[in-house]
Amino acid sequence: MVSDYGCSPNTKHKACVVDLLGRVGKMSEAEDFIMGSGSENDPILWHALLRACRIHGDKERGIKTGEKLMELEPFAVTSYVVLYNLYMDAGKISLAMKTRGLMRERGMSKEAGISWAEFGGSIHHFTDGNNSCPHNNAIHARLEELLVSVKQKTERGGTDIWELGFQSRKDGEISLARHGELLGVALGLCTLPSAAPVTVMKNQRISWESHETLKLLSARENRGIIVRDPTHFHRFDQGSCSCRDYW
């Protein structure tokens, strides 16, 4: 880059290299690049690697990356939340609880997940874990029906995504049936014409559990579902997502 274009790579350029290596599953090369980049203490590069670890299921490297991020960003709530989830997914419950306890000790709390959508000329809001919303009983009944059908489909197909939290993984976890974006989608399916796509907005990155569930729901309902989170428009259609499972 210096010899060809006369400019030195900045952090964003380096993060792009990590992202590209991660996209093709070259995890070791991505980590080696960070360590030799001269920017090994920049969180942006480690976040790019962490995203790749999550997508490719590299749990041990993901945990190591999450621990590095917590060192670099000791007061960033997202670092604690990411590391907590990594420990939980790897079955390291005691370390997950320790991370959550450390977060409490430092007076940090996760921002509430809020989703919203416009149906019938009204704006509807849904908070993760909160059951108080309009049409509450109908929405929850519809969502539970959808989740049961998806669970049965995955069991028949032999997939393991229903590690994904049809029930709460642990006390204090929010089950899928109380994810705001899924409640919004359920309301849309209840109220919109059958051919109309369902669009929901969310203030946080959509979880892997919800993402996989919405892929399956789009196929089951033969319906386009759009979820806008802070970084992506996810368009779910016939069992796949426009992000190609990389977000």
C-alpha positions as CSV (number, residue, x, y, z in Angstrom):
1,M,0.0,0.0,0.0
2,V,2.8,2.4,0.8
3,S,4.9,1.5,-2.3
4,D,1.9,1.4,-4.7
5,Y,-0.2,4.3,-3.4
6,G,2.1,6.3,-1.2
7,C,0.0,6.1,1.9
8,S,0.2,4.1,5.1
9,P,-2.6,1.8,6.2
10,N,-4.7,3.1,9.1
11,T,-6.6,1.1,11.6
12,K,-9.7,0.8,9.4
13,H,-7.6,-0.7,6.6
14,K,-6.1,-3.2,9.0
15,A,-9.5,-4.1,10.3
16,C,-10.7,-4.8,6.8
17,V,-7.9,-7.3,6.3
18,V,-8.9,-9.0,9.5
19,D,-12.5,-9.0,8.4
20,L,-11.6,-10.5,5.0
21,L,-9.4,-13.2,6.5
22,G,-12.2,-14.0,9.0
23,R,-14.8,-14.3,6.3
24,V,-13.0,-17.1,4.6
25,G,-12.3,-18.8,7.9
26,K,-8.6,-18.1,8.1
27,M,-8.7,-17.4,11.8
28,S,-5.1,-18.1,12.7
29,E,-3.9,-15.9,9.9
30,A,-6.2,-13.1,11.0
31,E,-4.9,-13.3,14.6
32,D,-1.3,-13.4,13.4
33,F,-2.0,-10.3,11.2
34,I,-3.3,-8.4,14.2
35,M,-0.2,-9.3,16.3
36,G,2.1,-8.2,13.6
37,S,0.1,-5.1,12.5
38,G,1.5,-2.6,15.0
39,S,-2.1,-2.0,16.1
40,E,-2.5,-5.0,18.4
41,N,-3.9,-2.9,21.2
42,D,-6.7,-1.4,19.0
43,P,-10.1,-2.8,19.9
44,I,-11.4,-2.4,16.4
45,L,-9.2,-5.2,15.0
46,W,-10.1,-7.6,17.9
47,H,-13.8,-6.9,17.3
48,A,-13.4,-7.9,13.7
49,L,-11.7,-11.1,14.8
50,L,-14.4,-11.8,17.4
51,R,-17.1,-11.5,14.8
52,A,-15.4,-14.1,12.7
53,C,-15.0,-16.4,15.7
54,R,-18.7,-16.2,16.4
55,I,-19.6,-16.9,12.8
56,H,-17.2,-19.9,12.4
57,G,-17.8,-21.3,15.9
58,D,-14.2,-20.9,17.0
59,K,-15.1,-20.8,20.7
60,E,-11.7,-21.0,22.3
61,R,-10.2,-18.3,20.1
62,G,-13.4,-16.2,20.6
63,I,-13.0,-16.5,24.4
64,K,-9.3,-15.4,24.2
65,T,-10.4,-12.5,21.9
66,G,-13.2,-11.5,24.3
67,E,-10.8,-11.5,27.3
68,K,-8.4,-9.3,25.3
69,L,-11.2,-6.9,24.5
70,M,-12.1,-6.7,28.2
71,E,-8.5,-5.8,29.0
72,L,-8.5,-3.1,26.3
73,E,-12.0,-1.8,27.1
74,P,-12.4,-2.4,30.9
75,F,-15.4,-0.1,31.1
76,A,-17.2,-1.0,27.8
77,V,-20.4,-2.8,28.6
78,T,-20.3,-4.7,25.3
79,S,-17.0,-6.3,26.1
80,Y,-18.5,-7.9,29.3
81,V,-21.7,-9.0,27.5
82,V,-19.8,-10.6,24.7
83,L,-17.4,-12.4,27.0
84,Y,-20.3,-13.6,29.2
85,N,-22.1,-15.0,26.1
86,L,-18.9,-16.7,24.9
87,Y,-18.4,-18.4,28.3
88,M,-22.0,-19.5,28.4
89,D,-21.9,-20.9,24.8
90,A,-18.7,-22.8,25.8
91,G,-20.3,-24.2,28.9
92,K,-18.0,-22.3,31.2
93,I,-20.8,-21.3,33.6
94,S,-18.6,-20.3,36.5
95,L,-16.5,-17.9,34.4
96,A,-19.7,-16.5,32.9
97,M,-21.1,-15.8,36.4
98,K,-17.8,-14.2,37.4
99,T,-17.9,-11.9,34.4
100,R,-21.5,-10.9,35.2
101,G,-20.5,-10.3,38.9
102,L,-17.5,-8.1,37.8
103,M,-19.9,-6.1,35.6
104,R,-22.2,-5.5,38.6
105,E,-19.3,-4.5,40.9
106,R,-18.2,-1.9,38.4
107,G,-21.7,-0.5,38.3
108,M,-22.3,-1.3,34.6
109,S,-25.6,-2.6,33.1
110,K,-26.6,-3.6,29.6
111,E,-28.8,-1.2,27.7
112,A,-32.3,-2.5,27.3
113,G,-33.0,-4.1,23.9
114,I,-35.9,-2.2,22.3
115,S,-37.7,-3.0,19.1
116,W,-40.4,-1.0,17.3
117,A,-42.6,-1.4,14.2
118,E,-45.4,0.5,12.5
119,F,-48.6,-1.6,12.0
120,G,-52.0,-0.2,11.3
121,G,-50.9,3.4,11.5
122,S,-49.5,3.0,15.0
123,I,-46.0,2.6,16.4
124,H,-45.6,-0.4,18.6
125,H,-42.6,-0.8,21.0
126,F,-41.3,-4.0,22.5
127,T,-38.7,-4.3,25.2
128,D,-36.7,-7.5,25.5
129,G,-38.0,-9.5,28.5
130,N,-41.0,-7.3,29.0
131,N,-44.5,-8.8,28.6
132,S,-46.4,-5.5,28.7
133,C,-47.4,-4.7,25.2
134,P,-50.6,-4.2,23.2
135,H,-52.4,-7.4,22.2
136,N,-50.1,-9.1,24.7
137,N,-51.9,-12.5,24.8
138,A,-52.5,-12.8,21.1
139,I,-48.9,-11.9,20.3
140,H,-47.4,-14.3,22.8
141,A,-49.7,-17.1,21.7
142,R,-48.8,-16.5,18.1
143,L,-45.1,-16.4,18.8
144,E,-45.2,-19.5,21.0
145,E,-47.0,-21.3,18.1
146,L,-44.3,-20.2,15.7
147,L,-41.5,-21.2,18.0
148,V,-43.0,-24.6,18.6
149,S,-43.3,-25.2,14.8
150,V,-39.7,-24.1,14.3
151,K,-38.4,-26.3,17.1
152,Q,-40.1,-29.3,15.7
153,K,-38.7,-28.6,12.2
154,T,-35.1,-28.3,13.6
155,E,-35.5,-31.5,15.6
156,R,-36.7,-33.4,12.5
157,G,-33.8,-31.9,10.5
158,G,-31.2,-32.9,13.1
159,T,-29.9,-29.4,13.6
160,D,-28.8,-28.2,17.0
161,I,-29.8,-24.5,16.9
162,W,-32.2,-25.2,19.7
163,E,-29.4,-25.0,22.0
164,L,-30.5,-21.5,21.1
165,G,-32.8,-20.9,24.0
166,F,-36.4,-21.9,23.3
167,Q,-36.3,-21.9,27.1
168,S,-34.0,-19.6,29.1
169,R,-30.5,-21.0,29.2
170,K,-30.0,-19.9,32.8
171,D,-32.0,-17.8,35.3
172,G,-31.8,-14.2,34.2
173,E,-31.5,-15.0,30.5
174,I,-34.2,-13.8,28.2
175,S,-35.9,-16.7,26.4
176,L,-36.7,-16.4,22.7
177,A,-40.4,-16.0,23.4
178,R,-39.5,-12.6,25.0
179,H,-37.1,-11.2,22.4
180,G,-38.6,-7.8,21.3
181,E,-37.9,-8.3,17.6
182,L,-39.6,-11.6,17.6
183,L,-42.7,-10.1,19.3
184,G,-42.7,-7.4,16.7
185,V,-42.6,-10.0,13.9
186,A,-45.4,-12.0,15.6
187,L,-47.6,-8.9,15.7
188,G,-46.9,-8.2,12.1
189,L,-47.9,-11.7,11.1
190,C,-51.1,-11.3,13.1
191,T,-52.1,-8.0,11.6
192,L,-50.6,-7.4,8.2
193,P,-52.0,-8.8,4.9
194,S,-50.6,-12.2,4.0
195,A,-48.4,-10.9,1.2
196,A,-47.0,-7.9,3.0
197,P,-43.4,-8.1,4.4
198,V,-42.9,-7.5,8.1
199,T,-40.5,-4.8,9.1
200,V,-39.1,-4.3,12.6
201,M,-36.4,-2.0,13.9
202,K,-34.1,-2.8,16.8
203,N,-31.6,-0.7,18.8
204,Q,-29.1,-3.5,19.3
205,R,-27.4,-6.1,17.1
206,I,-29.8,-8.9,16.5
207,S,-28.9,-12.0,18.5
208,W,-27.7,-15.2,16.7
209,E,-30.7,-17.1,18.2
210,S,-33.3,-14.6,16.8
211,H,-31.4,-14.5,13.5
212,E,-31.6,-18.2,13.0
213,T,-35.2,-18.3,14.1
214,L,-36.3,-15.6,11.7
215,K,-34.6,-17.4,8.8
216,L,-36.8,-20.5,9.6
217,L,-39.9,-18.4,10.1
218,S,-39.5,-16.7,6.7
219,A,-39.6,-20.1,5.1
220,R,-42.4,-21.4,7.2
221,E,-44.6,-18.4,6.7
222,N,-43.5,-17.8,3.1
223,R,-43.1,-14.2,4.1
224,G,-40.4,-11.5,3.7
225,I,-39.2,-10.3,7.1
226,I,-36.9,-7.3,7.5
227,V,-35.1,-6.4,10.7
228,R,-33.0,-3.3,10.9
229,D,-30.4,-3.3,13.6
230,P,-27.6,-0.6,14.2
231,T,-25.4,-2.0,11.5
232,H,-27.5,-4.0,9.0
233,F,-30.7,-4.4,7.2
234,H,-31.4,-8.1,7.5
235,R,-33.9,-9.3,4.9
236,F,-35.1,-12.8,5.6
237,D,-36.6,-14.7,2.8
238,Q,-37.2,-18.4,2.2
239,G,-34.9,-19.5,5.0
240,S,-31.9,-17.3,4.2
241,C,-30.8,-13.8,5.1
242,S,-29.4,-11.0,2.9
243,C,-26.3,-10.7,5.2
244,R,-25.4,-14.3,4.3
245,D,-25.0,-15.0,8.0
246,Y,-22.1,-12.6,8.5
247,W,-22.9,-9.5,10.5
